[in-house]
Amino acid sequence: MTIVLVAVAAGIGTLTRVATADRFDQRLPVGTLAVNTIGSFVLGRLVASGSDALTVLGTGGLGALTTWSAVAVGALARPGSAAERTLVTSAMIALPVAAAWLGLASG
């Protein structure tokens, strides 16, 4: 039963990420940055709490919501200067890592 719940959570996470990116990632990957930052914070909280929901919500839902490939493409495949891409890439890495740290620290 756990595998089914992980798959359902992954489906929901994927659909949420795609819908958010479609809605907000116009010029800059704001939607992708938001879901990765929020998802990293929530995952940090789940890990810190030792919650039984970690497998289903953490691996399935948040794993599908916060994907490295979405970060890489969102940060690097945008038009603009090298400086802009560097700034976006730095934010796409630093903010989710900081959010995960806050989630762990607050759990």
PDB file as gemmi writes it, atoms N, CA and C in Angstrom:
CRYST1    1.000    1.000    1.000  90.00  90.00  90.00 P 1                      
ATOM      1  N   MET A   1       0.823  -1.202   0.000  1.00  0.00           N  
ATOM      2  CA  MET A   1       0.000   0.000   0.000  1.00  0.00           C  
ATOM      3  C   MET A   1       0.867   1.266   0.000  1.00  0.00           C  
ATOM      4  N   THR A   2       2.016   1.200   0.672  1.00  0.00           N  
ATOM      5  CA  THR A   2       2.883   2.379   0.730  1.00  0.00           C  
ATOM      6  C   THR A   2       3.321   2.801  -0.658  1.00  0.00           C  
ATOM      7  N   ILE A   3       3.642   1.845  -1.505  1.00  0.00           N  
ATOM      8  CA  ILE A   3       4.111   2.183  -2.858  1.00  0.00           C  
ATOM      9  C   ILE A   3       3.029   2.919  -3.642  1.00  0.00           C  
ATOM     10  N   VAL A   4       1.785   2.547  -3.444  1.00  0.00           N  
ATOM     11  CA  VAL A   4       0.676   3.225  -4.125  1.00  0.00           C  
ATOM     12  C   VAL A   4       0.561   4.662  -3.619  1.00  0.00           C  
ATOM     13  N   LEU A   5       0.682   4.845  -2.305  1.00  0.00           N  
ATOM     14  CA  LEU A   5       0.601   6.188  -1.733  1.00  0.00           C  
ATOM     15  C   LEU A   5       1.761   7.065  -2.203  1.00  0.00           C  
ATOM     16  N   VAL A   6       2.957   6.484  -2.298  1.00  0.00           N  
ATOM     17  CA  VAL A   6       4.109   7.235  -2.813  1.00  0.00           C  
ATOM     18  C   VAL A   6       3.848   7.653  -4.257  1.00  0.00           C  
ATOM     19  N   ALA A   7       3.315   6.749  -5.057  1.00  0.00           N  
ATOM     20  CA  ALA A   7       3.027   7.052  -6.463  1.00  0.00           C  
ATOM     21  C   ALA A   7       1.966   8.147  -6.593  1.00  0.00           C  
ATOM     22  N   VAL A   8       0.933   8.076  -5.778  1.00  0.00           N  
ATOM     23  CA  VAL A   8      -0.120   9.105  -5.810  1.00  0.00           C  
ATOM     24  C   VAL A   8       0.461  10.457  -5.385  1.00  0.00           C  
ATOM     25  N   ALA A   9       1.241  10.467  -4.302  1.00  0.00           N  
ATOM     26  CA  ALA A   9       1.857  11.707  -3.839  1.00  0.00           C  
ATOM     27  C   ALA A   9       2.800  12.268  -4.902  1.00  0.00           C  
ATOM     28  N   ALA A  10       3.542  11.394  -5.579  1.00  0.00           N  
ATOM     29  CA  ALA A  10       4.454  11.837  -6.642  1.00  0.00           C  
ATOM     30  C   ALA A  10       3.670  12.456  -7.793  1.00  0.00           C  
ATOM     31  N   GLY A  11       2.557  11.863  -8.134  1.00  0.00           N  
ATOM     32  CA  GLY A  11       1.710  12.424  -9.193  1.00  0.00           C  
ATOM     33  C   GLY A  11       1.210  13.811  -8.835  1.00  0.00           C  
ATOM     34  N   ILE A  12       0.777  13.967  -7.605  1.00  0.00           N  
ATOM     35  CA  ILE A  12       0.294  15.275  -7.142  1.00  0.00           C  
ATOM     36  C   ILE A  12       1.435  16.288  -7.126  1.00  0.00           C  
ATOM     37  N   GLY A  13       2.611  15.870  -6.633  1.00  0.00           N  
ATOM     38  CA  GLY A  13       3.764  16.768  -6.613  1.00  0.00           C  
ATOM     39  C   GLY A  13       4.174  17.205  -8.008  1.00  0.00           C  
ATOM     40  N   THR A  14       4.184  16.271  -8.937  1.00  0.00           N  
ATOM     41  CA  THR A  14       4.559  16.579 -10.318  1.00  0.00           C  
ATOM     42  C   THR A  14       3.571  17.545 -10.954  1.00  0.00           C  
ATOM     43  N   LEU A  15       2.300  17.266 -10.798  1.00  0.00           N  
ATOM     44  CA  LEU A  15       1.277  18.137 -11.384  1.00  0.00           C  
ATOM     45  C   LEU A  15       1.321  19.537 -10.778  1.00  0.00           C  
ATOM     46  N   THR A  16       1.584  19.612  -9.489  1.00  0.00           N  
ATOM     47  CA  THR A  16       1.688  20.917  -8.822  1.00  0.00           C  
ATOM     48  C   THR A  16       2.875  21.698  -9.359  1.00  0.00           C  
ATOM     49  N   ARG A  17       4.025  21.025  -9.506  1.00  0.00           N  
ATOM     50  CA  ARG A  17       5.220  21.696 -10.027  1.00  0.00           C  
ATOM     51  C   ARG A  17       4.996  22.194 -11.445  1.00  0.00           C  
ATOM     52  N   VAL A  18       4.425  21.356 -12.285  1.00  0.00           N  
ATOM     53  CA  VAL A  18       4.199  21.738 -13.683  1.00  0.00           C  
ATOM     54  C   VAL A  18       3.215  22.904 -13.774  1.00  0.00           C  
ATOM     55  N   ALA A  19       2.127  22.836 -13.015  1.00  0.00           N  
ATOM     56  CA  ALA A  19       1.132  23.912 -13.047  1.00  0.00           C  
ATOM     57  C   ALA A  19       1.721  25.227 -12.537  1.00  0.00           C  
ATOM     58  N   THR A  20       2.517  25.146 -11.483  1.00  0.00           N  
ATOM     59  CA  THR A  20       3.133  26.352 -10.933  1.00  0.00           C  
ATOM     60  C   THR A  20       4.133  26.944 -11.908  1.00  0.00           C  
ATOM     61  N   ALA A  21       4.958  26.099 -12.510  1.00  0.00           N  
ATOM     62  CA  ALA A  21       5.935  26.582 -13.492  1.00  0.00           C  
ATOM     63  C   ALA A  21       5.226  27.195 -14.704  1.00  0.00           C  
ATOM     64  N   ASP A  22       4.179  26.538 -15.187  1.00  0.00           N  
ATOM     65  CA  ASP A  22       3.442  27.079 -16.330  1.00  0.00           C  
ATOM     66  C   ASP A  22       2.836  28.441 -16.013  1.00  0.00           C  
ATOM     67  N   ARG A  23       2.396  28.598 -14.793  1.00  0.00           N  
ATOM     68  CA  ARG A  23       1.721  29.837 -14.387  1.00  0.00           C  
ATOM     69  C   ARG A  23       2.703  30.975 -14.121  1.00  0.00           C  
ATOM     70  N   PHE A  24       3.828  30.689 -13.469  1.00  0.00           N  
ATOM     71  CA  PHE A  24       4.695  31.749 -12.973  1.00  0.00           C  
ATOM     72  C   PHE A  24       6.068  31.864 -13.632  1.00  0.00           C  
ATOM     73  N   ASP A  25       6.510  30.871 -14.364  1.00  0.00           N  
ATOM     74  CA  ASP A  25       7.845  30.909 -14.972  1.00  0.00           C  
ATOM     75  C   ASP A  25       7.772  31.552 -16.356  1.00  0.00           C  
ATOM     76  N   GLN A  26       7.616  32.854 -16.396  1.00  0.00           N  
ATOM     77  CA  GLN A  26       7.583  33.538 -17.681  1.00  0.00           C  
ATOM     78  C   GLN A  26       8.995  34.000 -18.049  1.00  0.00           C  
ATOM     79  N   ARG A  27       9.434  35.073 -17.501  1.00  0.00           N  
ATOM     80  CA  ARG A  27      10.780  35.591 -17.783  1.00  0.00           C  
ATOM     81  C   ARG A  27      11.826  34.929 -16.887  1.00  0.00           C  
ATOM     82  N   LEU A  28      11.489  34.740 -15.626  1.00  0.00           N  
ATOM     83  CA  LEU A  28      12.375  34.106 -14.653  1.00  0.00           C  
ATOM     84  C   LEU A  28      11.659  32.905 -14.036  1.00  0.00           C  
ATOM     85  N   PRO A  29      12.403  31.906 -13.567  1.00  0.00           N  
ATOM     86  CA  PRO A  29      11.781  30.693 -13.017  1.00  0.00           C  
ATOM     87  C   PRO A  29      11.266  30.885 -11.575  1.00  0.00           C  
ATOM     88  N   VAL A  30      10.368  31.843 -11.408  1.00  0.00           N  
ATOM     89  CA  VAL A  30       9.853  32.176 -10.081  1.00  0.00           C  
ATOM     90  C   VAL A  30       9.046  31.020  -9.495  1.00  0.00           C  
ATOM     91  N   GLY A  31       8.223  30.385 -10.298  1.00  0.00           N  
ATOM     92  CA  GLY A  31       7.417  29.262  -9.815  1.00  0.00           C  
ATOM     93  C   GLY A  31       8.273  28.085  -9.390  1.00  0.00           C  
ATOM     94  N   THR A  32       9.269  27.760 -10.191  1.00  0.00           N  
ATOM     95  CA  THR A  32      10.179  26.669  -9.860  1.00  0.00           C  
ATOM     96  C   THR A  32      10.950  26.990  -8.585  1.00  0.00           C  
ATOM     97  N   LEU A  33      11.408  28.223  -8.458  1.00  0.00           N  
ATOM     98  CA  LEU A  33      12.104  28.642  -7.246  1.00  0.00           C  
ATOM     99  C   LEU A  33      11.186  28.527  -6.032  1.00  0.00           C  
ATOM    100  N   ALA A  34       9.942  28.936  -6.173  1.00  0.00           N  
ATOM    101  CA  ALA A  34       8.992  28.881  -5.053  1.00  0.00           C  
ATOM    102  C   ALA A  34       8.724  27.446  -4.609  1.00  0.00           C  
ATOM    103  N   VAL A  35       8.426  26.542  -5.552  1.00  0.00           N  
ATOM    104  CA  VAL A  35       8.120  25.169  -5.139  1.00  0.00           C  
ATOM    105  C   VAL A  35       9.350  24.479  -4.558  1.00  0.00           C  
ATOM    106  N   ASN A  36      10.544  24.786  -5.072  1.00  0.00           N  
ATOM    107  CA  ASN A  36      11.750  24.179  -4.519  1.00  0.00           C  
ATOM    108  C   ASN A  36      12.066  24.708  -3.124  1.00  0.00           C  
ATOM    109  N   THR A  37      11.853  25.987  -2.912  1.00  0.00           N  
ATOM    110  CA  THR A  37      12.119  26.573  -1.604  1.00  0.00           C  
ATOM    111  C   THR A  37      11.114  26.075  -0.569  1.00  0.00           C  
ATOM    112  N   ILE A  38       9.850  26.126  -0.896  1.00  0.00           N  
ATOM    113  CA  ILE A  38       8.809  25.654   0.035  1.00  0.00           C  
ATOM    114  C   ILE A  38       8.946  24.153   0.281  1.00  0.00           C  
ATOM    115  N   GLY A  39       9.146  23.401  -0.784  1.00  0.00           N  
ATOM    116  CA  GLY A  39       9.297  21.956  -0.644  1.00  0.00           C  
ATOM    117  C   GLY A  39      10.509  21.575   0.189  1.00  0.00           C  
ATOM    118  N   SER A  40      11.604  22.307   0.040  1.00  0.00           N  
ATOM    119  CA  SER A  40      12.811  22.038   0.830  1.00  0.00           C  
ATOM    120  C   SER A  40      12.573  22.317   2.306  1.00  0.00           C  
ATOM    121  N   PHE A  41      11.863  23.390   2.599  1.00  0.00           N  
ATOM    122  CA  PHE A  41      11.541  23.706   3.988  1.00  0.00           C  
ATOM    123  C   PHE A  41      10.668  22.601   4.598  1.00  0.00           C  
ATOM    124  N   VAL A  42       9.619  22.208   3.886  1.00  0.00           N  
ATOM    125  CA  VAL A  42       8.713  21.171   4.396  1.00  0.00           C  
ATOM    126  C   VAL A  42       9.449  19.845   4.571  1.00  0.00           C  
ATOM    127  N   LEU A  43      10.312  19.496   3.626  1.00  0.00           N  
ATOM    128  CA  LEU A  43      11.083  18.263   3.755  1.00  0.00           C  
ATOM    129  C   LEU A  43      12.012  18.329   4.959  1.00  0.00           C  
ATOM    130  N   GLY A  44      12.636  19.473   5.173  1.00  0.00           N  
ATOM    131  CA  GLY A  44      13.467  19.644   6.364  1.00  0.00           C  
ATOM    132  C   GLY A  44      12.670  19.435   7.642  1.00  0.00           C  
ATOM    133  N   ARG A  45      11.454  19.966   7.679  1.00  0.00           N  
ATOM    134  CA  ARG A  45      10.583  19.779   8.856  1.00  0.00           C  
ATOM    135  C   ARG A  45      10.224  18.307   9.041  1.00  0.00           C  
ATOM    136  N   LEU A  46       9.902  17.632   7.946  1.00  0.00           N  
ATOM    137  CA  LEU A  46       9.559  16.210   8.044  1.00  0.00           C  
ATOM    138  C   LEU A  46      10.733  15.386   8.553  1.00  0.00           C  
ATOM    139  N   VAL A  47      11.913  15.650   8.035  1.00  0.00           N  
ATOM    140  CA  VAL A  47      13.101  14.915   8.476  1.00  0.00           C  
ATOM    141  C   VAL A  47      13.365  15.181   9.949  1.00  0.00           C  
ATOM    142  N   ALA A  48      13.289  16.433  10.361  1.00  0.00           N  
ATOM    143  CA  ALA A  48      13.554  16.796  11.750  1.00  0.00           C  
ATOM    144  C   ALA A  48      12.535  16.192  12.707  1.00  0.00           C  
ATOM    145  N   SER A  49      11.297  16.075  12.259  1.00  0.00           N  
ATOM    146  CA  SER A  49      10.244  15.565  13.133  1.00  0.00           C  
ATOM    147  C   SER A  49      10.249  14.046  13.226  1.00  0.00           C  
ATOM    148  N   GLY A  50      10.928  13.384  12.309  1.00  0.00           N  
ATOM    149  CA  GLY A  50      10.922  11.924  12.297  1.00  0.00           C  
ATOM    150  C   GLY A  50       9.543  11.366  11.961  1.00  0.00           C  
ATOM    151  N   SER A  51       8.783  12.137  11.237  1.00  0.00           N  
ATOM    152  CA  SER A  51       7.409  11.781  10.909  1.00  0.00           C  
ATOM    153  C   SER A  51       7.319  10.502  10.078  1.00  0.00           C  
ATOM    154  N   ASP A  52       6.284   9.723  10.337  1.00  0.00           N  
ATOM    155  CA  ASP A  52       6.015   8.543   9.524  1.00  0.00           C  
ATOM    156  C   ASP A  52       5.623   8.928   8.099  1.00  0.00           C  
ATOM    157  N   ALA A  53       5.260  10.185   7.906  1.00  0.00           N  
ATOM    158  CA  ALA A  53       4.857  10.664   6.584  1.00  0.00           C  
ATOM    159  C   ALA A  53       6.048  10.899   5.671  1.00  0.00           C  
ATOM    160  N   LEU A  54       7.260  10.743   6.183  1.00  0.00           N  
ATOM    161  CA  LEU A  54       8.451  11.041   5.385  1.00  0.00           C  
ATOM    162  C   LEU A  54       8.502  10.225   4.097  1.00  0.00           C  
ATOM    163  N   THR A  55       8.193   8.957   4.154  1.00  0.00           N  
ATOM    164  CA  THR A  55       8.269   8.118   2.954  1.00  0.00           C  
ATOM    165  C   THR A  55       7.281   8.578   1.896  1.00  0.00           C  
ATOM    166  N   VAL A  56       6.035   8.756   2.288  1.00  0.00           N  
ATOM    167  CA  VAL A  56       5.007   9.114   1.306  1.00  0.00           C  
ATOM    168  C   VAL A  56       5.133  10.572   0.880  1.00  0.00           C  
ATOM    169  N   LEU A  57       5.115  11.472   1.843  1.00  0.00           N  
ATOM    170  CA  LEU A  57       5.148  12.895   1.504  1.00  0.00           C  
ATOM    171  C   LEU A  57       6.540  13.353   1.077  1.00  0.00           C  
ATOM    172  N   GLY A  58       7.565  12.908   1.779  1.00  0.00           N  
ATOM    173  CA  GLY A  58       8.925  13.344   1.468  1.00  0.00           C  
ATOM    174  C   GLY A  58       9.435  12.772   0.166  1.00  0.00           C  
ATOM    175  N   THR A  59       9.421  11.460   0.063  1.00  0.00           N  
ATOM    176  CA  THR A  59       9.945  10.807  -1.136  1.00  0.00           C  
ATOM    177  C   THR A  59       9.015  10.992  -2.323  1.00  0.00           C  
ATOM    178  N   GLY A  60       7.751  10.737  -2.119  1.00  0.00           N  
ATOM    179  CA  GLY A  60       6.794  10.819  -3.224  1.00  0.00           C  
ATOM    180  C   GLY A  60       6.443  12.246  -3.601  1.00  0.00           C  
ATOM    181  N   GLY A  61       5.732  12.915  -2.707  1.00  0.00           N  
ATOM    182  CA  GLY A  61       5.205  14.242  -3.020  1.00  0.00           C  
ATOM    183  C   GLY A  61       6.257  15.308  -3.184  1.00  0.00           C  
ATOM    184  N   LEU A  62       7.109  15.460  -2.167  1.00  0.00           N  
ATOM    185  CA  LEU A  62       8.109  16.527  -2.226  1.00  0.00           C  
ATOM    186  C   LEU A  62       9.243  16.181  -3.180  1.00  0.00           C  
ATOM    187  N   GLY A  63       9.546  14.896  -3.326  1.00  0.00           N  
ATOM    188  CA  GLY A  63      10.565  14.493  -4.292  1.00  0.00           C  
ATOM    189  C   GLY A  63      10.170  14.845  -5.717  1.00  0.00           C  
ATOM    190  N   ALA A  64       8.895  14.676  -6.019  1.00  0.00           N  
ATOM    191  CA  ALA A  64       8.407  15.021  -7.356  1.00  0.00           C  
ATOM    192  C   ALA A  64       8.204  16.522  -7.523  1.00  0.00           C  
ATOM    193  N   LEU A  65       7.850  17.188  -6.432  1.00  0.00           N  
ATOM    194  CA  LEU A  65       7.635  18.633  -6.482  1.00  0.00           C  
ATOM    195  C   LEU A  65       8.941  19.380  -6.688  1.00  0.00           C  
ATOM    196  N   THR A  66       9.973  18.976  -5.988  1.00  0.00           N  
ATOM    197  CA  THR A  66      11.249  19.685  -6.012  1.00  0.00           C  
ATOM    198  C   THR A  66      12.268  18.850  -6.766  1.00  0.00           C  
ATOM    199  N   THR A  67      12.453  19.147  -8.024  1.00  0.00           N  
ATOM    200  CA  THR A  67      13.360  18.338  -8.830  1.00  0.00           C  
ATOM    201  C   THR A  67      14.574  19.144  -9.272  1.00  0.00           C  
ATOM    202  N   TRP A  68      15.724  18.514  -9.227  1.00  0.00           N  
ATOM    203  CA  TRP A  68      16.954  19.177  -9.640  1.00  0.00           C  
ATOM    204  C   TRP A  68      16.926  19.518 -11.123  1.00  0.00           C  
ATOM    205  N   SER A  69      16.349  18.660 -11.935  1.00  0.00           N  
ATOM    206  CA  SER A  69      16.317  18.948 -13.373  1.00  0.00           C  
ATOM    207  C   SER A  69      15.525  20.213 -13.660  1.00  0.00           C  
ATOM    208  N   ALA A  70      14.442  20.444 -12.918  1.00  0.00           N  
ATOM    209  CA  ALA A  70      13.668  21.673 -13.105  1.00  0.00           C  
ATOM    210  C   ALA A  70      14.495  22.894 -12.717  1.00  0.00           C  
ATOM    211  N   VAL A  71      15.297  22.760 -11.681  1.00  0.00           N  
ATOM    212  CA  VAL A  71      16.171  23.859 -11.262  1.00  0.00           C  
ATOM    213  C   VAL A  71      17.211  24.127 -12.344  1.00  0.00           C  
ATOM    214  N   ALA A  72      17.867  23.087 -12.812  1.00  0.00           N  
ATOM    215  CA  ALA A  72      18.928  23.251 -13.800  1.00  0.00           C  
ATOM    216  C   ALA A  72      18.413  23.899 -15.076  1.00  0.00           C  
ATOM    217  N   VAL A  73      17.317  23.400 -15.585  1.00  0.00           N  
ATOM    218  CA  VAL A  73      16.769  23.954 -16.818  1.00  0.00           C  
ATOM    219  C   VAL A  73      16.226  25.359 -16.578  1.00  0.00           C  
ATOM    220  N   GLY A  74      15.510  25.539 -15.471  1.00  0.00           N  
ATOM    221  CA  GLY A  74      14.941  26.846 -15.168  1.00  0.00           C  
ATOM    222  C   GLY A  74      15.990  27.923 -14.996  1.00  0.00           C  
ATOM    223  N   ALA A  75      17.099  27.560 -14.432  1.00  0.00           N  
ATOM    224  CA  ALA A  75      18.147  28.544 -14.177  1.00  0.00           C  
ATOM    225  C   ALA A  75      18.996  28.837 -15.405  1.00  0.00           C  
ATOM    226  N   LEU A  76      19.284  27.831 -16.201  1.00  0.00           N  
ATOM    227  CA  LEU A  76      20.256  27.993 -17.277  1.00  0.00           C  
ATOM    228  C   LEU A  76      19.664  28.194 -18.668  1.00  0.00           C  
ATOM    229  N   ALA A  77      18.427  27.766 -18.876  1.00  0.00           N  
ATOM    230  CA  ALA A  77      17.860  27.810 -20.221  1.00  0.00           C  
ATOM    231  C   ALA A  77      17.047  29.075 -20.474  1.00  0.00           C  
ATOM    232  N   ARG A  78      17.324  30.102 -19.735  1.00  0.00           N  
ATOM    233  CA  ARG A  78      16.611  31.367 -19.896  1.00  0.00           C  
ATOM    234  C   ARG A  78      17.454  32.315 -20.729  1.00  0.00           C  
ATOM    235  N   PRO A  79      16.780  33.125 -21.530  1.00  0.00           N  
ATOM    236  CA  PRO A  79      17.543  34.153 -22.239  1.00  0.00           C  
ATOM    237  C   PRO A  79      18.049  35.184 -21.235  1.00  0.00           C  
ATOM    238  N   GLY A  80      19.087  35.833 -21.596  1.00  0.00           N  
ATOM    239  CA  GLY A  80      19.634  36.871 -20.731  1.00  0.00           C  
ATOM    240  C   GLY A  80      21.137  36.774 -20.684  1.00  0.00           C  
ATOM    241  N   SER A  81      21.698  37.679 -19.942  1.00  0.00           N  
ATOM    242  CA  SER A  81      23.150  37.737 -19.849  1.00  0.00           C  
ATOM    243  C   SER A  81      23.682  36.616 -18.964  1.00  0.00           C  
ATOM    244  N   ALA A  82      24.963  36.401 -19.049  1.00  0.00           N  
ATOM    245  CA  ALA A  82      25.612  35.405 -18.191  1.00  0.00           C  
ATOM    246  C   ALA A  82      25.472  35.804 -16.734  1.00  0.00           C  
ATOM    247  N   ALA A  83      25.531  37.089 -16.450  1.00  0.00           N  
ATOM    248  CA  ALA A  83      25.384  37.566 -15.071  1.00  0.00           C  
ATOM    249  C   ALA A  83      23.981  37.260 -14.538  1.00  0.00           C  
ATOM    250  N   GLU A  84      22.967  37.457 -15.368  1.00  0.00           N  
ATOM    251  CA  GLU A  84      21.596  37.151 -14.942  1.00  0.00           C  
ATOM    252  C   GLU A  84      21.431  35.660 -14.685  1.00  0.00           C  
ATOM    253  N   ARG A  85      21.951  34.817 -15.575  1.00  0.00           N  
ATOM    254  CA  ARG A  85      21.851  33.374 -15.381  1.00  0.00           C  
ATOM    255  C   ARG A  85      22.601  32.938 -14.126  1.00  0.00           C  
ATOM    256  N   THR A  86      23.737  33.566 -13.848  1.00  0.00           N  
ATOM    257  CA  THR A  86      24.493  33.250 -12.632  1.00  0.00           C  
ATOM    258  C   THR A  86      23.697  33.624 -11.396  1.00  0.00           C  
ATOM    259  N   LEU A  87      23.071  34.782 -11.407  1.00  0.00           N  
ATOM    260  CA  LEU A  87      22.261  35.219 -10.280  1.00  0.00           C  
ATOM    261  C   LEU A  87      21.068  34.288 -10.059  1.00  0.00           C  
ATOM    262  N   VAL A  88      20.379  33.940 -11.128  1.00  0.00           N  
ATOM    263  CA  VAL A  88      19.227  33.040 -11.026  1.00  0.00           C  
ATOM    264  C   VAL A  88      19.672  31.671 -10.534  1.00  0.00           C  
ATOM    265  N   THR A  89      20.762  31.146 -11.071  1.00  0.00           N  
ATOM    266  CA  THR A  89      21.272  29.843 -10.652  1.00  0.00           C  
ATOM    267  C   THR A  89      21.642  29.862  -9.170  1.00  0.00           C  
ATOM    268  N   SER A  90      22.297  30.908  -8.735  1.00  0.00           N  
ATOM    269  CA  SER A  90      22.674  31.031  -7.322  1.00  0.00           C  
ATOM    270  C   SER A  90      21.441  31.053  -6.425  1.00  0.00           C  
ATOM    271  N   ALA A  91      20.435  31.804  -6.811  1.00  0.00           N  
ATOM    272  CA  ALA A  91      19.200  31.863  -6.024  1.00  0.00           C  
ATOM    273  C   ALA A  91      18.491  30.513  -6.014  1.00  0.00           C  
ATOM    274  N   MET A  92      18.484  29.823  -7.149  1.00  0.00           N  
ATOM    275  CA  MET A  92      17.797  28.534  -7.257  1.00  0.00           C  
ATOM    276  C   MET A  92      18.467  27.466  -6.404  1.00  0.00           C  
ATOM    277  N   ILE A  93      19.726  27.659  -6.070  1.00  0.00           N  
ATOM    278  CA  ILE A  93      20.431  26.716  -5.202  1.00  0.00           C  
ATOM    279  C   ILE A  93      20.400  27.189  -3.754  1.00  0.00           C  
ATOM    280  N   ALA A  94      20.731  28.441  -3.532  1.00  0.00           N  
ATOM    281  CA  ALA A  94      20.887  28.950  -2.164  1.00  0.00           C  
ATOM    282  C   ALA A  94      19.574  29.020  -1.390  1.00  0.00           C  
ATOM    283  N   LEU A  95      18.504  29.486  -2.002  1.00  0.00           N  
ATOM    284  CA  LEU A  95      17.249  29.636  -1.260  1.00  0.00           C  
ATOM    285  C   LEU A  95      16.665  28.301  -0.804  1.00  0.00           C  
ATOM    286  N   PRO A  96      16.582  27.283  -1.665  1.00  0.00           N  
ATOM    287  CA  PRO A  96      16.096  25.994  -1.168  1.00  0.00           C  
ATOM    288  C   PRO A  96      16.991  25.366  -0.097  1.00  0.00           C  
ATOM    289  N   VAL A  97      18.308  25.516  -0.234  1.00  0.00           N  
ATOM    290  CA  VAL A  97      19.215  24.974   0.791  1.00  0.00           C  
ATOM    291  C   VAL A  97      18.979  25.697   2.116  1.00  0.00           C  
ATOM    292  N   ALA A  98      18.844  27.015   2.068  1.00  0.00           N  
ATOM    293  CA  ALA A  98      18.555  27.774   3.289  1.00  0.00           C  
ATOM    294  C   ALA A  98      17.204  27.372   3.877  1.00  0.00           C  
ATOM    295  N   ALA A  99      16.213  27.158   3.023  1.00  0.00           N  
ATOM    296  CA  ALA A  99      14.897  26.746   3.502  1.00  0.00           C  
ATOM    297  C   ALA A  99      14.948  25.365   4.143  1.00  0.00           C  
ATOM    298  N   ALA A 100      15.710  24.441   3.565  1.00  0.00           N  
ATOM    299  CA  ALA A 100      15.862  23.106   4.165  1.00  0.00           C  
ATOM    300  C   ALA A 100      16.516  23.219   5.529  1.00  0.00           C  
ATOM    301  N   TRP A 101      17.542  24.066   5.646  1.00  0.00           N  
ATOM    302  CA  TRP A 101      18.210  24.279   6.924  1.00  0.00           C  
ATOM    303  C   TRP A 101      17.227  24.837   7.941  1.00  0.00           C  
ATOM    304  N   LEU A 102      16.422  25.812   7.543  1.00  0.00           N  
ATOM    305  CA  LEU A 102      15.422  26.360   8.463  1.00  0.00           C  
ATOM    306  C   LEU A 102      14.402  25.311   8.876  1.00  0.00           C  
ATOM    307  N   GLY A 103      13.981  24.491   7.916  1.00  0.00           N  
ATOM    308  CA  GLY A 103      13.048  23.412   8.236  1.00  0.00           C  
ATOM    309  C   GLY A 103      13.626  22.439   9.235  1.00  0.00           C  
ATOM    310  N   LEU A 104      14.873  22.047   9.040  1.00  0.00           N  
ATOM    311  CA  LEU A 104      15.542  21.140   9.974  1.00  0.00           C  
ATOM    312  C   LEU A 104      15.686  21.794  11.348  1.00  0.00           C  
ATOM    313  N   ALA A 105      16.076  23.062  11.354  1.00  0.00           N  
ATOM    314  CA  ALA A 105      16.295  23.766  12.622  1.00  0.00           C  
ATOM    315  C   ALA A 105      14.994  24.004  13.384  1.00  0.00           C  
ATOM    316  N   SER A 106      13.896  24.154  12.673  1.00  0.00           N  
ATOM    317  CA  SER A 106      12.636  24.465  13.345  1.00  0.00           C  
ATOM    318  C   SER A 106      11.841  23.224  13.736  1.00  0.00           C  
ATOM    319  N   GLY A 107      12.273  22.063  13.240  1.00  0.00           N  
ATOM    320  CA  GLY A 107      11.535  20.826  13.509  1.00  0.00           C  
ATOM    321  C   GLY A 107      11.901  20.281  14.832  1.00  0.00           C  
TER     322      GLY A 107                                                      
END                                                                             
